[in-house]
Amino acid sequence: MISSLRPRPSLRVPFGRHRKGGLSTALVFLALLLLPAHPIAAQEPEPESETDRIFREFREDRTKLYNKLAPPFVECFKRRDSLIDPLSPIFHGCLDWHSAVHAAYSHHALYRHTGAYAYLDLVEQQIAPNGVSLIPAEQVYEQAKGADLPLTENPYGFGWFLILARERELATGKTDFRPMADYAANQMVTWFETRATEGDARNYILDTAHANYSWSLINLDVWARFTNDATLLAAVREASEPLLENFSCPASRDENVNSPVGFQPACLMRLAAVAHIWGDQFKDWVMARIPADYHIDPITELASDECHQGGLNFTRSFALFTLYQLTGNTDYRDNYVDLVRYHVSRPDLYIEPDYLAEPGYMCYSHWVAQLGVRTISESFEAKPSTPDVTPPI
């Protein structure tokens, strides 16, 4: 027989004989090969950073903060104030129309974020007493009101109404405010177009009260994004052009705690509006206009002749959170938390012991708490997306 044709020895590993209750030598050998050289230690979670702890504890406390702010707007929304808007079918409390509107917004927001139905129930009873809706009558009043006080209601009050309509849809699924919201949005677009025609947009960008350009444009952008209205989104972006012009409006101006005027931090809110509308496309532009180590201390005392200072801690913190969302700088987020916590801890700055008496009700008790609700609620919102369109400048 030719030797090359002889059967070759098997190349298989010769398994040893199994003993009762034991493994073969080969199986033990293979098992040892599969063992790791060193035992794998259990991976411990990374320790929580100080800034993450601050924000986590803030999120955990939001219901408490909301409830501390609630008494003045719960009480004032039910009033029929004789000074400014006694004829409004629905929004006749809280001294004026726009303050009653953002009181209604606050009730909806607290219901959505805390689950406490009592907040929503109060508003529903005023919207439809005995089951009869007053919204058609309010729509007539709204259209008359816009022409009556063009700065406090258009754009400011109408912008707040858009925020209310969005919150109502999110909280209840009801779209019954849509006709009024559509009217408000159209009126606001007309107002911004007028600024372009008149060439006076910069005056309103620098305004520190109701007519502040940036605050109202943010509100219009929120509604345009929510409704996914392409025409409205285009109008918002066109109206943002004056914000991008080169003029003196330093963010450092809004660090002032000594003698600020008004309730809008005009220069800081300008940056917040650009951040909200254009996102990452203007991230570098925004960051270049914020000083290093930017920080805002809370206003601790209100000037006797400047009631609107009562809202600055909240509007400044609102803008800071928008800047945090754009830049990821947690210093802005920490500052946001500090300002909110401080102001909520000072009920004397938004509600007096007898908050329906003068001057507390006239000065700040009818409106400041609602700004606080809006500012806290920003912490529930996702970062606005960056539009996929070419910016105007």
C-alpha positions, 0 to 999 in steps of 0.5 A, spaced: 500 500 500 502 506 498 504 510 504 501 517 502 494 513 501 494 511 508 489 514 513 492 520 517 491 521 524 485 525 526 486 532 528 481 533 532 482 534 540 482 527 543 476 528 548 478 524 555 473 520 558 467 523 562 468 521 569 461 521 573 459 528 575 465 531 572 468 535 565 472 532 560 479 535 560 478 538 553 472 542 556 475 544 562 481 547 557 476 551 553 473 554 558 479 556 561 481 559 555 474 563 555 475 566 562 478 573 561 485 575 564 482 579 569 475 580 572 471 585 569 470 590 575 463 593 575 462 600 572 460 605 577 456 611 574 460 618 573 459 622 579 454 628 578 457 634 576 455 640 581 451 644 575 447 638 573 445 637 581 443 644 581 438 643 575 436 636 577 434 639 584 430 645 580 426 640 576 424 636 582 422 643 585 418 646 579 411 644 582 413 647 589 415 653 585 409 654 581 404 653 587 408 659 591 407 663 585 399 661 584 395 665 589 396 672 585 394 670 579 388 665 581 385 671 585 386 676 580 383 672 574 376 672 577 376 679 578 372 684 574 377 690 574 373 697 573 380 700 571 381 698 564 378 692 561 371 691 565 367 689 558 372 683 556 367 677 556 373 672 559 379 676 560 377 682 565 381 681 571 388 682 573 387 689 571 388 689 564 387 684 558 394 682 557 395 680 564 389 676 564 391 673 558 397 670 561 394 669 568 390 664 563 396 661 560 399 660 567 393 656 569 393 652 563 401 651 564 400 649 572 395 644 570 399 641 564 405 640 568 402 639 575 396 635 574 392 639 578 385 640 575 383 646 579 387 650 576 384 649 569 377 648 572 377 656 574 379 658 567 374 653 564 368 656 568 370 663 566 371 661 558 364 657 558 360 659 564 354 654 565 356 651 559 356 657 554 362 659 551 364 666 551 369 665 546 365 668 540 364 675 544 371 675 546 373 675 539 369 681 538 372 684 544 380 682 542 379 685 535 376 692 538 382 692 543 388 691 538 386 698 535 385 701 542 392 700 545 397 698 539 403 697 544 400 694 550 396 689 546 399 689 539 404 686 539 405 685 547 398 682 549 397 678 542 404 675 543 401 672 550 395 670 547 399 666 542 403 663 548 396 661 551 393 658 545 399 653 544 398 652 552 391 650 551 392 646 546 398 642 549 394 641 556 387 640 553 387 638 546 382 644 545 383 648 539 377 653 540 382 659 541 385 658 534 381 663 530 383 669 536 390 666 535 390 667 527 387 674 528 393 676 533 398 673 529 396 677 523 396 683 527 403 682 529 406 681 523 402 687 520 406 691 526 413 688 524 412 690 517 410 697 519 416 697 523 420 695 517 416 701 513 417 706 518 424 704 519 424 705 527 425 697 529 431 699 533 427 703 537 423 698 539 429 693 540 431 698 545 424 698 548 424 696 555 417 695 556 411 692 553 413 694 546 419 690 546 421 688 539 425 681 541 420 678 546 414 679 542 418 676 536 420 670 540 412 669 542 410 669 534 416 664 533 413 660 538 407 660 535 409 659 528 413 653 529 407 650 533 403 651 527 408 649 522 406 655 518 411 656 513 408 663 511 408 665 518 415 662 519 418 666 513 415 673 516 418 671 523 425 670 519 424 677 515 422 681 521 429 678 525 433 682 520 433 688 524 436 684 530 442 682 526 444 689 524 450 692 527 449 697 533 450 698 540 446 694 545 451 691 549 449 685 554 453 688 559 447 693 560 443 688 562 447 686 568 445 692 572 442 691 578 442 698 581 437 702 577 434 699 571 428 701 567 422 697 565 421 689 565 425 687 559 432 686 558 433 689 551 440 687 549 440 680 552 433 679 549 435 681 543 440 675 543 435 671 546 431 672 540 436 671 535 438 664 538 431 662 538 429 664 531 436 662 528 439 657 532 446 654 531 446 658 524 448 664 529 451 661 535 458 664 534 454 671 532 451 670 539 457 668 543 461 674 540 456 679 544 456 675 551 462 678 555 466 672 558 464 670 565 457 673 564 453 673 570 447 677 573 445 678 580 438 678 582 435 685 583 433 685 591 429 691 592 425 695 587 425 702 586 419 706 589 417 709 582 419 703 577 414 698 578 416 694 572 423 692 575 419 687 579 419 683 572 426 683 571 429 677 574 424 673 571 425 676 564 433 676 564 432 668 567 428 667 561 433 670 556 439 666 560 435 659 559 435 661 551 442 662 551 444 656 555 440 652 550 443 655 544 450 655 547 450 649 552 454 653 557 451 651 564 453 657 567 447 661 564 443 655 566 445 656 573 444 663 573 437 662 570 436 657 576 439 662 581 434 668 579 428 664 579 429 661 586 431 668 588 425 671 586 420 666 588 423 666 595 421 673 595 413 673 595 414 681 597 416 682 590 410 679 587 405 679 592 403 683 598 399 681 604 393 684 602 395 683 594 388 686 592 390 693 595 394 699 592 399 700 591 401 692 590 396 690 586 397 696 581 404 695 581 406 688 580 401 683 584 397 683 577 403 680 573 409 678 575 408 671 578 405 670 571 412 671 568 415 667 573 410 661 570 413 662 563 420 662 565 420 656 569 416 653 564 421 654 559 425 648 563 420 643 560 421 646 553 426 642 547 431 647 544 428 650 538 431 647 532 435 650 527 432 652 520 434 649 514 434 656 510 439 661 508 439 667 514 437 674 511 444 677 513 
